[in-house]
Amino acid sequence: MKIVGMVIVLLTVGALSALAQESAGEQIKYGAKKTGEAIKDTAKTVGTTTKSTAKTVGKKTKEAWRETKAKAKEVTE
C-alpha cells in the first residue's frame, strides 16, 4: 500500500512539474510577443520622428543656403 501511495505521489509531482514547465513556456511566449509588439511600435515612432527631423533639417539647410547666397550677393555688390 505504501508503494502504491509513493508511486501516485511521484506521478502527481511529475505531472505538476510538466504543467508548470508548459505554463512557463506559455508565459515566455506571451512575454516575447508583447516585447516584439513594443519594439515594433517604438520603431514606428522613431521612424516617424526621424522623418520629421530630416524634413526640418532639410528645410533649415535650404534656408541657410539661400541666406548665405543673398548675403554673398550683397557683399559683392
PQR file with spaces between the fields and no chain letter, atoms N, CA, C, O and H, PARSE charges and radii, in Angstrom:
ATOM       1  N    MET     1       0.828   -1.192    0.000 -0.4000 1.5000
ATOM       2  CA   MET     1       0.000    0.000    0.000 -0.0000 2.0000
ATOM       3  C    MET     1       0.872    1.255    0.000  0.5500 1.7000
ATOM       4  O    MET     1       0.552    2.244   -0.659 -0.5500 1.4000
ATOM       5  N    LYS     2       1.984    1.203    0.750 -0.4000 1.5000
ATOM       6  CA   LYS     2       2.872    2.359    0.801 -0.0000 2.0000
ATOM       7  C    LYS     2       3.517    2.602   -0.558  0.5500 1.7000
ATOM       8  O    LYS     2       3.702    3.748   -0.969 -0.5500 1.4000
ATOM       9  H    LYS     2       2.244    0.400    1.285  0.4000 1.0000
ATOM      10  N    ILE     3       3.856    1.527   -1.247 -0.4000 1.5000
ATOM      11  CA   ILE     3       4.499    1.663   -2.560 -0.0000 2.0000
ATOM      12  C    ILE     3       3.528    2.297   -3.549  0.5500 1.7000
ATOM      13  O    ILE     3       3.914    3.164   -4.334 -0.5500 1.4000
ATOM      14  H    ILE     3       3.706    0.596   -0.913  0.4000 1.0000
ATOM      15  N    VAL     4       2.289    1.872   -3.513 -0.4000 1.5000
ATOM      16  CA   VAL     4       1.280    2.440   -4.412 -0.0000 2.0000
ATOM      17  C    VAL     4       1.096    3.920   -4.117  0.5500 1.7000
ATOM      18  O    VAL     4       0.980    4.724   -5.042 -0.5500 1.4000
ATOM      19  H    VAL     4       1.976    1.168   -2.876  0.4000 1.0000
ATOM      20  N    GLY     5       1.069    4.283   -2.866 -0.4000 1.5000
ATOM      21  CA   GLY     5       0.931    5.687   -2.470 -0.0000 2.0000
ATOM      22  C    GLY     5       2.112    6.516   -2.938  0.5500 1.7000
ATOM      23  O    GLY     5       1.941    7.644   -3.400 -0.5500 1.4000
ATOM      24  H    GLY     5       1.163    3.630   -2.115  0.4000 1.0000
ATOM      25  N    MET     6       3.325    5.952   -2.820 -0.4000 1.5000
ATOM      26  CA   MET     6       4.526    6.669   -3.261 -0.0000 2.0000
ATOM      27  C    MET     6       4.530    6.840   -4.780  0.5500 1.7000
ATOM      28  O    MET     6       4.930    7.887   -5.289 -0.5500 1.4000
ATOM      29  H    MET     6       3.464    5.036   -2.445  0.4000 1.0000
ATOM      30  N    VAL     7       4.090    5.823   -5.494 -0.4000 1.5000
ATOM      31  CA   VAL     7       4.025    5.901   -6.955 -0.0000 2.0000
ATOM      32  C    VAL     7       3.042    6.988   -7.371  0.5500 1.7000
ATOM      33  O    VAL     7       3.322    7.762   -8.286 -0.5500 1.4000
ATOM      34  H    VAL     7       3.765    4.972   -5.080  0.4000 1.0000
ATOM      35  N    ILE     8       1.917    7.048   -6.717 -0.4000 1.5000
ATOM      36  CA   ILE     8       0.912    8.068   -7.027 -0.0000 2.0000
ATOM      37  C    ILE     8       1.476    9.455   -6.759  0.5500 1.7000
ATOM      38  O    ILE     8       1.281   10.369   -7.560 -0.5500 1.4000
ATOM      39  H    ILE     8       1.689    6.419   -5.974  0.4000 1.0000
ATOM      40  N    VAL     9       2.170    9.620   -5.645 -0.4000 1.5000
ATOM      41  CA   VAL     9       2.778   10.909   -5.303 -0.0000 2.0000
ATOM      42  C    VAL     9       3.813   11.298   -6.354  0.5500 1.7000
ATOM      43  O    VAL     9       3.841   12.444   -6.802 -0.5500 1.4000
ATOM      44  H    VAL     9       2.328    8.877   -4.994  0.4000 1.0000
ATOM      45  N    LEU    10       4.659   10.356   -6.746 -0.4000 1.5000
ATOM      46  CA   LEU    10       5.681   10.643   -7.749 -0.0000 2.0000
ATOM      47  C    LEU    10       5.064   11.006   -9.099  0.5500 1.7000
ATOM      48  O    LEU    10       5.528   11.932   -9.766 -0.5500 1.4000
ATOM      49  H    LEU    10       4.636    9.425   -6.381  0.4000 1.0000
ATOM      50  N    LEU    11       4.036   10.291   -9.497 -0.4000 1.5000
ATOM      51  CA   LEU    11       3.357   10.602  -10.756 -0.0000 2.0000
ATOM      52  C    LEU    11       2.691   11.979  -10.698  0.5500 1.7000
ATOM      53  O    LEU    11       2.712   12.726  -11.676 -0.5500 1.4000
ATOM      54  H    LEU    11       3.660    9.540   -8.955  0.4000 1.0000
ATOM      55  N    THR    12       2.105   12.305   -9.556 -0.4000 1.5000
ATOM      56  CA   THR    12       1.468   13.611   -9.377 -0.0000 2.0000
ATOM      57  C    THR    12       2.504   14.731   -9.458  0.5500 1.7000
ATOM      58  O    THR    12       2.277   15.748  -10.114 -0.5500 1.4000
ATOM      59  H    THR    12       2.088   11.698   -8.762  0.4000 1.0000
ATOM      60  N    VAL    13       3.643   14.539   -8.788 -0.4000 1.5000
ATOM      61  CA   VAL    13       4.708   15.542   -8.813 -0.0000 2.0000
ATOM      62  C    VAL    13       5.228   15.705  -10.239  0.5500 1.7000
ATOM      63  O    VAL    13       5.459   16.829  -10.685 -0.5500 1.4000
ATOM      64  H    VAL    13       3.827   13.713   -8.255  0.4000 1.0000
ATOM      65  N    GLY    14       5.413   14.611  -10.951 -0.4000 1.5000
ATOM      66  CA   GLY    14       5.874   14.670  -12.338 -0.0000 2.0000
ATOM      67  C    GLY    14       4.884   15.391  -13.230  0.5500 1.7000
ATOM      68  O    GLY    14       5.278   16.193  -14.076 -0.5500 1.4000
ATOM      69  H    GLY    14       5.225   13.698  -10.589  0.4000 1.0000
ATOM      70  N    ALA    15       3.611   15.115  -13.052 -0.4000 1.5000
ATOM      71  CA   ALA    15       2.579   15.775  -13.864 -0.0000 2.0000
ATOM      72  C    ALA    15       2.526   17.263  -13.560  0.5500 1.7000
ATOM      73  O    ALA    15       2.395   18.079  -14.472 -0.5500 1.4000
ATOM      74  H    ALA    15       3.290   14.463  -12.365  0.4000 1.0000
ATOM      75  N    LEU    16       2.626   17.620  -12.291 -0.4000 1.5000
ATOM      76  CA   LEU    16       2.591   19.039  -11.918 -0.0000 2.0000
ATOM      77  C    LEU    16       3.801   19.789  -12.453  0.5500 1.7000
ATOM      78  O    LEU    16       3.682   20.931  -12.896 -0.5500 1.4000
ATOM      79  H    LEU    16       2.733   16.958  -11.550  0.4000 1.0000
ATOM      80  N    SER    17       4.964   19.150  -12.413 -0.4000 1.5000
ATOM      81  CA   SER    17       6.154   19.826  -12.938 -0.0000 2.0000
ATOM      82  C    SER    17       6.042   19.998  -14.448  0.5500 1.7000
ATOM      83  O    SER    17       6.497   21.008  -14.986 -0.5500 1.4000
ATOM      84  H    SER    17       5.061   18.222  -12.053  0.4000 1.0000
ATOM      85  N    ALA    18       5.446   19.033  -15.139 -0.4000 1.5000
ATOM      86  CA   ALA    18       5.243   19.166  -16.582 -0.0000 2.0000
ATOM      87  C    ALA    18       4.291   20.317  -16.879  0.5500 1.7000
ATOM      88  O    ALA    18       4.513   21.078  -17.821 -0.5500 1.4000
ATOM      89  H    ALA    18       5.076   18.213  -14.701  0.4000 1.0000
ATOM      90  N    LEU    19       3.246   20.447  -16.092 -0.4000 1.5000
ATOM      91  CA   LEU    19       2.303   21.555  -16.276 -0.0000 2.0000
ATOM      92  C    LEU    19       2.970   22.895  -15.987  0.5500 1.7000
ATOM      93  O    LEU    19       2.722   23.881  -16.681 -0.5500 1.4000
ATOM      94  H    LEU    19       3.066   19.829  -15.327  0.4000 1.0000
ATOM      95  N    ALA    20       3.805   22.930  -14.975 -0.4000 1.5000
ATOM      96  CA   ALA    20       4.498   24.168  -14.625 -0.0000 2.0000
ATOM      97  C    ALA    20       5.439   24.584  -15.752  0.5500 1.7000
ATOM      98  O    ALA    20       5.550   25.773  -16.051 -0.5500 1.4000
ATOM      99  H    ALA    20       4.007   22.129  -14.411  0.4000 1.0000
ATOM     100  N    GLN    21       6.116   23.631  -16.379 -0.4000 1.5000
ATOM     101  CA   GLN    21       7.014   23.944  -17.485 -0.0000 2.0000
ATOM     102  C    GLN    21       6.227   24.480  -18.675  0.5500 1.7000
ATOM     103  O    GLN    21       6.654   25.435  -19.324 -0.5500 1.4000
ATOM     104  H    GLN    21       6.026   22.665  -16.137  0.4000 1.0000
ATOM     105  N    GLU    22       5.091   23.874  -18.961 -0.4000 1.5000
ATOM     106  CA   GLU    22       4.276   24.341  -20.075 -0.0000 2.0000
ATOM     107  C    GLU    22       3.773   25.751  -19.788  0.5500 1.7000
ATOM     108  O    GLU    22       3.726   26.592  -20.685 -0.5500 1.4000
ATOM     109  H    GLU    22       4.745   23.098  -18.434  0.4000 1.0000
ATOM     110  N    SER    23       3.400   26.005  -18.554 -0.4000 1.5000
ATOM     111  CA   SER    23       2.929   27.326  -18.173 -0.0000 2.0000
ATOM     112  C    SER    23       4.050   28.355  -18.313  0.5500 1.7000
ATOM     113  O    SER    23       3.817   29.464  -18.793 -0.5500 1.4000
ATOM     114  H    SER    23       3.438   25.321  -17.825  0.4000 1.0000
ATOM     115  N    ALA    24       5.253   27.994  -17.900 -0.4000 1.5000
ATOM     116  CA   ALA    24       6.390   28.906  -18.037 -0.0000 2.0000
ATOM     117  C    ALA    24       6.677   29.162  -19.514  0.5500 1.7000
ATOM     118  O    ALA    24       6.982   30.289  -19.905 -0.5500 1.4000
ATOM     119  H    ALA    24       5.442   27.093  -17.510  0.4000 1.0000
ATOM     120  N    GLY    25       6.580   28.130  -20.320 -0.4000 1.5000
ATOM     121  CA   GLY    25       6.782   28.296  -21.766 -0.0000 2.0000
ATOM     122  C    GLY    25       5.753   29.232  -22.371  0.5500 1.7000
ATOM     123  O    GLY    25       6.085   30.067  -23.212 -0.5500 1.4000
ATOM     124  H    GLY    25       6.332   27.215  -20.002  0.4000 1.0000
ATOM     125  N    GLU    26       4.526   29.097  -21.953 -0.4000 1.5000
ATOM     126  CA   GLU    26       3.470   29.983  -22.446 -0.0000 2.0000
ATOM     127  C    GLU    26       3.711   31.423  -21.996  0.5500 1.7000
ATOM     128  O    GLU    26       3.478   32.367  -22.752 -0.5500 1.4000
ATOM     129  H    GLU    26       4.256   28.418  -21.270  0.4000 1.0000
ATOM     130  N    GLN    27       4.179   31.580  -20.762 -0.4000 1.5000
ATOM     131  CA   GLN    27       4.469   32.914  -20.255 -0.0000 2.0000
ATOM     132  C    GLN    27       5.604   33.554  -21.040  0.5500 1.7000
ATOM     133  O    GLN    27       5.551   34.743  -21.353 -0.5500 1.4000
ATOM     134  H    GLN    27       4.368   30.813  -20.148  0.4000 1.0000
ATOM     135  N    ILE    28       6.625   32.777  -21.358 -0.4000 1.5000
ATOM     136  CA   ILE    28       7.748   33.297  -22.146 -0.0000 2.0000
ATOM     137  C    ILE    28       7.274   33.683  -23.538  0.5500 1.7000
ATOM     138  O    ILE    28       7.657   34.727  -24.066 -0.5500 1.4000
ATOM     139  H    ILE    28       6.669   31.811  -21.104  0.4000 1.0000
ATOM     140  N    LYS    29       6.447   32.843  -24.123 -0.4000 1.5000
ATOM     141  CA   LYS    29       5.912   33.122  -25.462 -0.0000 2.0000
ATOM     142  C    LYS    29       5.082   34.406  -25.457  0.5500 1.7000
ATOM     143  O    LYS    29       5.202   35.233  -26.360 -0.5500 1.4000
ATOM     144  H    LYS    29       6.136   31.995  -23.694  0.4000 1.0000
ATOM     145  N    TYR    30       4.251   34.565  -24.445 -0.4000 1.5000
ATOM     146  CA   TYR    30       3.422   35.766  -24.327 -0.0000 2.0000
ATOM     147  C    TYR    30       4.293   37.005  -24.116  0.5500 1.7000
ATOM     148  O    TYR    30       4.061   38.051  -24.722 -0.5500 1.4000
ATOM     149  H    TYR    30       4.154   33.893  -23.710  0.4000 1.0000
ATOM     150  N    GLY    31       5.307   36.870  -23.239 -0.4000 1.5000
ATOM     151  CA   GLY    31       6.218   37.991  -22.988 -0.0000 2.0000
ATOM     152  C    GLY    31       6.993   38.379  -24.234  0.5500 1.7000
ATOM     153  O    GLY    31       7.192   39.564  -24.500 -0.5500 1.4000
ATOM     154  H    GLY    31       5.495   36.021  -22.746  0.4000 1.0000
ATOM     155  N    ALA    32       7.428   37.394  -24.994 -0.4000 1.5000
ATOM     156  CA   ALA    32       8.167   37.675  -26.230 -0.0000 2.0000
ATOM     157  C    ALA    32       7.269   38.368  -27.244  0.5500 1.7000
ATOM     158  O    ALA    32       7.712   39.268  -27.958 -0.5500 1.4000
ATOM     159  H    ALA    32       7.267   36.432  -24.778  0.4000 1.0000
ATOM     160  N    LYS    33       6.023   37.958  -27.308 -0.4000 1.5000
ATOM     161  CA   LYS    33       5.076   38.586  -28.239 -0.0000 2.0000
ATOM     162  C    LYS    33       4.850   40.048  -27.855  0.5500 1.7000
ATOM     163  O    LYS    33       4.854   40.927  -28.716 -0.5500 1.4000
ATOM     164  H    LYS    33       5.663   37.227  -26.728  0.4000 1.0000
ATOM     165  N    LYS    34       4.656   40.301  -26.572 -0.4000 1.5000
ATOM     166  CA   LYS    34       4.455   41.673  -26.093 -0.0000 2.0000
ATOM     167  C    LYS    34       5.697   42.527  -26.350  0.5500 1.7000
ATOM     168  O    LYS    34       5.587   43.685  -26.751 -0.5500 1.4000
ATOM     169  H    LYS    34       4.652   39.586  -25.873  0.4000 1.0000
ATOM     170  N    THR    35       6.872   41.953  -26.120 -0.4000 1.5000
ATOM     171  CA   THR    35       8.117   42.683  -26.355 -0.0000 2.0000
ATOM     172  C    THR    35       8.262   43.013  -27.834  0.5500 1.7000
ATOM     173  O    THR    35       8.650   44.126  -28.190 -0.5500 1.4000
ATOM     174  H    THR    35       6.962   41.012  -25.794  0.4000 1.0000
ATOM     175  N    GLY    36       7.953   42.051  -28.692 -0.4000 1.5000
ATOM     176  CA   GLY    36       8.009   42.284  -30.136 -0.0000 2.0000
ATOM     177  C    GLY    36       7.075   43.401  -30.568  0.5500 1.7000
ATOM     178  O    GLY    36       7.444   44.239  -31.391 -0.5500 1.4000
ATOM     179  H    GLY    36       7.638   41.147  -28.402  0.4000 1.0000
ATOM     180  N    GLU    37       5.869   43.416  -30.019 -0.4000 1.5000
ATOM     181  CA   GLU    37       4.918   44.471  -30.350 -0.0000 2.0000
ATOM     182  C    GLU    37       5.424   45.830  -29.881  0.5500 1.7000
ATOM     183  O    GLU    37       5.286   46.827  -30.591 -0.5500 1.4000
ATOM     184  H    GLU    37       5.569   42.735  -29.351  0.4000 1.0000
ATOM     185  N    ALA    38       6.009   45.872  -28.683 -0.4000 1.5000
ATOM     186  CA   ALA    38       6.532   47.136  -28.152 -0.0000 2.0000
ATOM     187  C    ALA    38       7.690   47.642  -29.014  0.5500 1.7000
ATOM     188  O    ALA    38       7.791   48.840  -29.281 -0.5500 1.4000
ATOM     189  H    ALA    38       6.121   45.062  -28.107  0.4000 1.0000
ATOM     190  N    ILE    39       8.556   46.735  -29.444 -0.4000 1.5000
ATOM     191  CA   ILE    39       9.680   47.132  -30.300 -0.0000 2.0000
ATOM     192  C    ILE    39       9.162   47.655  -31.632  0.5500 1.7000
ATOM     193  O    ILE    39       9.672   48.648  -32.151 -0.5500 1.4000
ATOM     194  H    ILE    39       8.474   45.762  -29.227  0.4000 1.0000
ATOM     195  N    LYS    40       8.164   46.999  -32.179 -0.4000 1.5000
ATOM     196  CA   LYS    40       7.577   47.429  -33.450 -0.0000 2.0000
ATOM     197  C    LYS    40       6.977   48.829  -33.325  0.5500 1.7000
ATOM     198  O    LYS    40       7.192   49.679  -34.189 -0.5500 1.4000
ATOM     199  H    LYS    40       7.751   46.192  -31.757  0.4000 1.0000
ATOM     200  N    ASP    41       6.229   49.065  -32.254 -0.4000 1.5000
ATOM     201  CA   ASP    41       5.629   50.383  -32.034 -0.0000 2.0000
ATOM     202  C    ASP    41       6.703   51.456  -31.851  0.5500 1.7000
ATOM     203  O    ASP    41       6.582   52.563  -32.375 -0.5500 1.4000
ATOM     204  H    ASP    41       6.055   48.375  -31.552  0.4000 1.0000
ATOM     205  N    THR    42       7.739   51.119  -31.114 -0.4000 1.5000
ATOM     206  CA   THR    42       8.835   52.068  -30.892 -0.0000 2.0000
ATOM     207  C    THR    42       9.546   52.382  -32.201  0.5500 1.7000
ATOM     208  O    THR    42       9.886   53.534  -32.470 -0.5500 1.4000
ATOM     209  H    THR    42       7.838   50.219  -30.689  0.4000 1.0000
ATOM     210  N    ALA    43       9.766   51.354  -33.013 -0.4000 1.5000
ATOM     211  CA   ALA    43      10.431   51.563  -34.303 -0.0000 2.0000
ATOM     212  C    ALA    43       9.597   52.478  -35.203  0.5500 1.7000
ATOM     213  O    ALA    43      10.149   53.328  -35.902 -0.5500 1.4000
ATOM     214  H    ALA    43       9.489   50.418  -32.795  0.4000 1.0000
ATOM     215  N    LYS    44       8.285   52.310  -35.189 -0.4000 1.5000
ATOM     216  CA   LYS    44       7.419   53.196  -35.976 -0.0000 2.0000
ATOM     217  C    LYS    44       7.541   54.636  -35.491  0.5500 1.7000
ATOM     218  O    LYS    44       7.646   55.562  -36.296 -0.5500 1.4000
ATOM     219  H    LYS    44       7.837   51.619  -34.621  0.4000 1.0000
ATOM     220  N    THR    45       7.527   54.819  -34.181 -0.4000 1.5000
ATOM     221  CA   THR    45       7.639   56.157  -33.609 -0.0000 2.0000
ATOM     222  C    THR    45       8.977   56.788  -33.966  0.5500 1.7000
ATOM     223  O    THR    45       9.037   57.954  -34.356 -0.5500 1.4000
ATOM     224  H    THR    45       7.442   54.066  -33.528  0.4000 1.0000
ATOM     225  N    VAL    46      10.047   56.015  -33.832 -0.4000 1.5000
ATOM     226  CA   VAL    46      11.380   56.522  -34.164 -0.0000 2.0000
ATOM     227  C    VAL    46      11.445   56.878  -35.645  0.5500 1.7000
ATOM     228  O    VAL    46      12.006   57.912  -36.009 -0.5500 1.4000
ATOM     229  H    VAL    46       9.998   55.068  -33.515  0.4000 1.0000
ATOM     230  N    GLY    47      10.880   56.039  -36.495 -0.4000 1.5000
ATOM     231  CA   GLY    47      10.872   56.312  -37.932 -0.0000 2.0000
ATOM     232  C    GLY    47      10.138   57.592  -38.259  0.5500 1.7000
ATOM     233  O    GLY    47      10.613   58.399  -39.059 -0.5500 1.4000
ATOM     234  H    GLY    47      10.424   55.199  -36.199  0.4000 1.0000
ATOM     235  N    THR    48       8.990   57.783  -37.650 -0.4000 1.5000
ATOM     236  CA   THR    48       8.211   58.991  -37.887 -0.0000 2.0000
ATOM     237  C    THR    48       8.965   60.228  -37.404  0.5500 1.7000
ATOM     238  O    THR    48       9.011   61.243  -38.099 -0.5500 1.4000
ATOM     239  H    THR    48       8.604   57.127  -37.001  0.4000 1.0000
ATOM     240  N    THR    49       9.546   60.139  -36.227 -0.4000 1.5000
ATOM     241  CA   THR    49      10.298   61.262  -35.671 -0.0000 2.0000
ATOM     242  C    THR    49      11.520   61.570  -36.526  0.5500 1.7000
ATOM     243  O    THR    49      11.825   62.734  -36.783 -0.5500 1.4000
ATOM     244  H    THR    49       9.509   59.315  -35.663  0.4000 1.0000
ATOM     245  N    THR    50      12.213   60.540  -36.963 -0.4000 1.5000
ATOM     246  CA   THR    50      13.395   60.729  -37.801 -0.0000 2.0000
ATOM     247  C    THR    50      13.022   61.386  -39.122  0.5500 1.7000
ATOM     248  O    THR    50      13.727   62.279  -39.594 -0.5500 1.4000
ATOM     249  H    THR    50      11.966   59.593  -36.754  0.4000 1.0000
ATOM     250  N    LYS    51      11.934   60.957  -39.713 -0.4000 1.5000
ATOM     251  CA   LYS    51      11.473   61.540  -40.980 -0.0000 2.0000
ATOM     252  C    LYS    51      11.148   63.016  -40.790  0.5500 1.7000
ATOM     253  O    LYS    51      11.533   63.850  -41.609 -0.5500 1.4000
ATOM     254  H    LYS    51      11.362   60.232  -39.330  0.4000 1.0000
ATOM     255  N    SER    52      10.444   63.336  -39.718 -0.4000 1.5000
ATOM     256  CA   SER    52      10.086   64.721  -39.425 -0.0000 2.0000
ATOM     257  C    SER    52      11.331   65.570  -39.199  0.5500 1.7000
ATOM     258  O    SER    52      11.427   66.695  -39.690 -0.5500 1.4000
ATOM     259  H    SER    52      10.131   62.658  -39.053  0.4000 1.0000
ATOM     260  N    THR    53      12.284   65.019  -38.451 -0.4000 1.5000
ATOM     261  CA   THR    53      13.529   65.742  -38.175 -0.0000 2.0000
ATOM     262  C    THR    53      14.316   65.965  -39.459  0.5500 1.7000
ATOM     263  O    THR    53      14.875   67.042  -39.664 -0.5500 1.4000
ATOM     264  H    THR    53      12.207   64.105  -38.053  0.4000 1.0000
ATOM     265  N    ALA    54      14.364   64.967  -40.315 -0.4000 1.5000
ATOM     266  CA   ALA    54      15.086   65.100  -41.582 -0.0000 2.0000
ATOM     267  C    ALA    54      14.461   66.185  -42.453  0.5500 1.7000
ATOM     268  O    ALA    54      15.176   66.950  -43.100 -0.5500 1.4000
ATOM     269  H    ALA    54      13.909   64.092  -40.148  0.4000 1.0000
ATOM     270  N    LYS    55      13.149   66.253  -42.471 -0.4000 1.5000
ATOM     271  CA   LYS    55      12.475   67.314  -43.241 -0.0000 2.0000
ATOM     272  C    LYS    55      12.824   68.688  -42.687  0.5500 1.7000
ATOM     273  O    LYS    55      13.106   69.618  -43.443 -0.5500 1.4000
ATOM     274  H    LYS    55      12.569   65.632  -41.945  0.4000 1.0000
ATOM     275  N    THR    56      12.804   68.811  -41.361 -0.4000 1.5000
ATOM     276  CA   THR    56      13.132   70.091  -40.733 -0.0000 2.0000
ATOM     277  C    THR    56      14.576   70.489  -41.025  0.5500 1.7000
ATOM     278  O    THR    56      14.845   71.646  -41.348 -0.5500 1.4000
ATOM     279  H    THR    56      12.575   68.056  -40.746  0.4000 1.0000
ATOM     280  N    VAL    57      15.498   69.550  -40.915 -0.4000 1.5000
ATOM     281  CA   VAL    57      16.903   69.838  -41.193 -0.0000 2.0000
ATOM     282  C    VAL    57      17.077   70.247  -42.652  0.5500 1.7000
ATOM     283  O    VAL    57      17.818   71.184  -42.952 -0.5500 1.4000
ATOM     284  H    VAL    57      15.279   68.610  -40.652  0.4000 1.0000
ATOM     285  N    GLY    58      16.407   69.559  -43.543 -0.4000 1.5000
ATOM     286  CA   GLY    58      16.478   69.909  -44.959 -0.0000 2.0000
ATOM     287  C    GLY    58      15.963   71.313  -45.218  0.5500 1.7000
ATOM     288  O    GLY    58      16.573   72.082  -45.960 -0.5500 1.4000
ATOM     289  H    GLY    58      15.806   68.798  -43.298  0.4000 1.0000
ATOM     290  N    LYS    59      14.844   71.638  -44.604 -0.4000 1.5000
ATOM     291  CA   LYS    59      14.254   72.960  -44.771 -0.0000 2.0000
ATOM     292  C    LYS    59      15.194   74.044  -44.238  0.5500 1.7000
ATOM     293  O    LYS    59      15.424   75.057  -44.900 -0.5500 1.4000
ATOM     294  H    LYS    59      14.348   71.013  -44.001  0.4000 1.0000
ATOM     295  N    LYS    60      15.732   73.824  -43.041 -0.4000 1.5000
ATOM     296  CA   LYS    60      16.637   74.813  -42.438 -0.0000 2.0000
ATOM     297  C    LYS    60      17.928   74.948  -43.245  0.5500 1.7000
ATOM     298  O    LYS    60      18.459   76.050  -43.380 -0.5500 1.4000
ATOM     299  H    LYS    60      15.546   73.002  -42.503  0.4000 1.0000
ATOM     300  N    THR    61      18.432   73.845  -43.777 -0.4000 1.5000
ATOM     301  CA   THR    61      19.644   73.892  -44.598 -0.0000 2.0000
ATOM     302  C    THR    61      19.399   74.705  -45.860  0.5500 1.7000
ATOM     303  O    THR    61      20.238   75.512  -46.262 -0.5500 1.4000
ATOM     304  H    THR    61      18.000   72.949  -43.667  0.4000 1.0000
ATOM     305  N    LYS    62      18.251   74.490  -46.479 -0.4000 1.5000
ATOM     306  CA   LYS    62      17.906   75.236  -47.684 -0.0000 2.0000
ATOM     307  C    LYS    62      17.781   76.727  -47.373  0.5500 1.7000
ATOM     308  O    LYS    62      18.254   77.569  -48.136 -0.5500 1.4000
ATOM     309  H    LYS    62      17.569   73.834  -46.153  0.4000 1.0000
ATOM     310  N    GLU    63      17.139   77.046  -46.242 -0.4000 1.5000
ATOM     311  CA   GLU    63      17.006   78.452  -45.842 -0.0000 2.0000
ATOM     312  C    GLU    63      18.370   79.086  -45.590  0.5500 1.7000
ATOM     313  O    GLU    63      18.622   80.214  -46.012 -0.5500 1.4000
ATOM     314  H    GLU    63      16.755   76.362  -45.622  0.4000 1.0000
ATOM     315  N    ALA    64      19.243   78.364  -44.907 -0.4000 1.5000
ATOM     316  CA   ALA    64      20.586   78.882  -44.616 -0.0000 2.0000
ATOM     317  C    ALA    64      21.363   79.101  -45.905  0.5500 1.7000
ATOM     318  O    ALA    64      22.083   80.092  -46.033 -0.5500 1.4000
ATOM     319  H    ALA    64      19.038   77.447  -44.564  0.4000 1.0000
ATOM     320  N    TRP    65      21.226   78.193  -46.856 -0.4000 1.5000
ATOM     321  CA   TRP    65      21.910   78.331  -48.144 -0.0000 2.0000
ATOM     322  C    TRP    65      21.414   79.585  -48.872  0.5500 1.7000
ATOM     323  O    TRP    65      22.211   80.346  -49.421 -0.5500 1.4000
ATOM     324  H    TRP    65      20.642   77.389  -46.752  0.4000 1.0000
ATOM     325  N    ARG    66      20.098   79.792  -48.872 -0.4000 1.5000
ATOM     326  CA   ARG    66      19.535   80.977  -49.534 -0.0000 2.0000
ATOM     327  C    ARG    66      20.036   82.257  -48.872  0.5500 1.7000
ATOM     328  O    ARG    66      20.418   83.209  -49.553 -0.5500 1.4000
ATOM     329  H    ARG    66      19.451   79.173  -48.426  0.4000 1.0000
ATOM     330  N    GLU    67      20.033   82.270  -47.534 -0.4000 1.5000
ATOM     331  CA   GLU    67      20.501   83.457  -46.815 -0.0000 2.0000
ATOM     332  C    GLU    67      21.986   83.715  -47.093  0.5500 1.7000
ATOM     333  O    GLU    67      22.400   84.860  -47.279 -0.5500 1.4000
ATOM     334  H    GLU    67      19.723   81.496  -46.981  0.4000 1.0000
ATOM     335  N    THR    68      22.770   82.656  -47.120 -0.4000 1.5000
ATOM     336  CA   THR    68      24.200   82.797  -47.403 -0.0000 2.0000
ATOM     337  C    THR    68      24.415   83.333  -48.807  0.5500 1.7000
ATOM     338  O    THR    68      25.265   84.195  -49.027 -0.5500 1.4000
ATOM     339  H    THR    68      22.434   81.726  -46.969  0.4000 1.0000
ATOM     340  N    LYS    69      23.652   82.825  -49.745 -0.4000 1.5000
ATOM     341  CA   LYS    69      23.761   83.276  -51.133 -0.0000 2.0000
ATOM     342  C    LYS    69      23.365   84.752  -51.236  0.5500 1.7000
ATOM     343  O    LYS    69      24.018   85.523  -51.939 -0.5500 1.4000
ATOM     344  H    LYS    69      22.962   82.124  -49.566  0.4000 1.0000
ATOM     345  N    ALA    70      22.290   85.147  -50.530 -0.4000 1.5000
ATOM     346  CA   ALA    70      21.840   86.539  -50.556 -0.0000 2.0000
ATOM     347  C    ALA    70      22.888   87.458  -49.923  0.5500 1.7000
ATOM     348  O    ALA    70      23.166   88.536  -50.450 -0.5500 1.4000
ATOM     349  H    ALA    70      21.759   84.520  -49.959  0.4000 1.0000
ATOM     350  N    LYS    71      23.469   87.037  -48.796 -0.4000 1.5000
ATOM     351  CA   LYS    71      24.495   87.845  -48.126 -0.0000 2.0000
ATOM     352  C    LYS    71      25.731   87.976  -49.034  0.5500 1.7000
ATOM     353  O    LYS    71      26.327   89.049  -49.128 -0.5500 1.4000
ATOM     354  H    LYS    71      23.243   86.162  -48.368  0.4000 1.0000
ATOM     355  N    ALA    72      26.102   86.889  -49.687 -0.4000 1.5000
ATOM     356  CA   ALA    72      27.261   86.933  -50.585 -0.0000 2.0000
ATOM     357  C    ALA    72      26.990   87.883  -51.731  0.5500 1.7000
ATOM     358  O    ALA    72      27.892   88.595  -52.170 -0.5500 1.4000
ATOM     359  H    ALA    72      25.618   86.017  -49.610  0.4000 1.0000
ATOM     360  N    LYS    73      25.778   87.906  -52.218 -0.4000 1.5000
ATOM     361  CA   LYS    73      25.413   88.802  -53.315 -0.0000 2.0000
ATOM     362  C    LYS    73      25.481   90.255  -52.860  0.5500 1.7000
ATOM     363  O    LYS    73      25.937   91.122  -53.605 -0.5500 1.4000
ATOM     364  H    LYS    73      25.045   87.327  -51.861  0.4000 1.0000
ATOM     365  N    GLU    74      25.018   90.526  -51.610 -0.4000 1.5000
ATOM     366  CA   GLU    74      25.067   91.882  -51.061 -0.0000 2.0000
ATOM     367  C    GLU    74      26.514   92.369  -50.936  0.5500 1.7000
ATOM     368  O    GLU    74      26.829   93.517  -51.249 -0.5500 1.4000
ATOM     369  H    GLU    74      24.647   89.822  -51.004  0.4000 1.0000
ATOM     370  N    VAL    75      27.372   91.479  -50.477 -0.4000 1.5000
ATOM     371  CA   VAL    75      28.770   91.850  -50.256 -0.0000 2.0000
ATOM     372  C    VAL    75      29.448   92.161  -51.599  0.5500 1.7000
ATOM     373  O    VAL    75      30.244   93.095  -51.694 -0.5500 1.4000
ATOM     374  H    VAL    75      27.116   90.547  -50.223  0.4000 1.0000
ATOM     375  N    THR    76      29.134   91.388  -52.615 -0.4000 1.5000
ATOM     376  CA   THR    76      29.796   91.611  -53.915 -0.0000 2.0000
ATOM     377  C    THR    76      29.252   92.835  -54.632  0.5500 1.7000
ATOM     378  O    THR    76      29.904   93.345  -55.544 -0.5500 1.4000
ATOM     379  H    THR    76      28.487   90.629  -52.538  0.4000 1.0000
ATOM     380  N    GLU    77      28.105   93.312  -54.259 -0.4000 1.5000
ATOM     381  CA   GLU    77      27.518   94.470  -54.958 -0.0000 2.0000
ATOM     382  C    GLU    77      27.950   95.735  -54.372  0.5500 1.7000
ATOM     383  O    GLU    77      27.549   96.801  -54.840 -0.5500 1.4000
ATOM     384  H    GLU    77      27.575   92.898  -53.518  0.4000 1.0000
